[in-house]
Amino acid sequence: MIFGQGSAAHAAGKTAARTAAQGRDRPDGLLGAVAGQARTAMGPGSGEGAGMGIAGTALSGPAALAAGLLAIWAALAVVTLSMGGLTIDMHEGDALHMAAIVLRMAEGEWPHLDFMTPIGVGAMAPIAGFVSAGAGVGHAFLLSQAAIAAALLPALWWVGVTRLGGGRLALGFGALAITLCMALVYGGADTDVSVSMHYNRWAWAIAWILLAALLVPADRSAPRLDGAMIGAGLGALALIKITYFAAVAPVALLALVLRRQGRALGWAAATGLGVAGVVTALAGPGFWPAYLGDLAAVAASETRPRPGLRLAGILGAPTHLAATLTLLGAVVVLRRTGRETEGLILLAAAPGLVLITWQNFGNDPQWLPLLAVALLALRPLDRGAQAYLSVALVAGALALPSTVNLASSISRLERVAPETSVPLLTGRPVHADLRVKTERQETVLQREPSPRFAPDVAPTFWGTELPACQMVAGGTRVLATMADEVAAAGFAGRAALLADQIQPIWLMGDLGRLEGGAPWYYGGLPGLASAEIVVVPLCPLRTAARKEVIDALAASGTRVREAFRGRHAIVLEIVRG
């Protein structure tokens, strides 16, 4: 029997496991002493998995781990940065969303204060920084990915040395995290190159590091380093995407309290407050209420209440049930083998991991590789080792398709070739290094239901009707054509509110940008005060978004007159005074 239930041997095994765990928690314990001797000899490290030959190798040790992580980062950076730019194969709308925020920030605007978005400033600040330094958006994106991965190298090395034994397990964990930062697809099974939700990948990599440090006891006492790393990581998560902070922060508090690491908790709090203080000094105290206001507005949005499955589906849908059972099985294994503290920490982390998965498009459970690594690091040398290994293998197998897709996406990046790609931002030639495959732009598909089956189209508030049409493919090509059509009709330079999901029509032609607008429409009328015209697509990306904008205009009492009707859009001129 795996756990030896109902036997004296089981009780003895639990006692031994507790003793081993306690010894590992204490810097002066037996395992700590052994670890210290191993480090002195540049041996395989201190992780319990090292005793089974997984964490340690002949090439293990702090220096070897540092060299290995640096080599992996350099190899991936060279591959991605040598392509002359970035050519994507899908999710052009998400690329427009990213570019709109980046270019606003590069010109000095702040998210939440100057435009509406639930995405934190840290999600786009690295890209905007490189654009401000003169890079095109395509190169800036690739440079920022490499920069984020480089910034995480010290933390990956520290966790690898102090928690994962400094050998193969530590190097493998670091390689996975670096790849996650620099991948060119969000995960899942889609194999085309995409910049979609890059900030989710960055946040997952940071969350991996923090949760590994919280789950696996350290083999040495370093409260200042551990606390500073945890505080800085939580600060970064809060500034990238608040969901990750909400999921990881309670786990950090619980783990540090359970292990009585008061000094580390103090350093974590001080570092996190320091991050908040720097942002407040740069953006002003109004930044935080504005951030919370955007989050509240998006949470109440009816346009996109969730990006995928319902919450119950994340737990029990056929595609996720195995992952849920694996997570619960890991908790059981930890608790039944004497790892009560680690089991409780993992159980406390479970709701947050599910929340992140539910909130992210694609609902990809990126916590599975972390679970596998943590179990391998925690597995005992004797009794129960097989149970740890079994659950870790299941977690790894479930994560394998997405992990392979993330890793191979880097090799799928193609050198920029003008004959096979075109610039995405047609209204910004200086950023021609962000490109899209030509066939993506040449294929325009629309969904137009037959009048026999289509519901009646209600007249709009200005007394006309709109077709029940929605774009299926080629939406950015149509958006560029629409921008040219509207500008040519005499509206060049006019600030335009677009009645659709994707707002940055100003990137595609000679139209003005809304002050206080929203790069992605979540509801309401952000930027209306500065709008001069409303562009109503005849075939939008989302008919529901078009309807919501028009209904909001009607409800606001805004006076408009139809000024132009073209092949792709109707232009409503706002009548003020």
Disulfide bonds with the S-S distance in Angstrom:
Cys469-Cys539 1.94
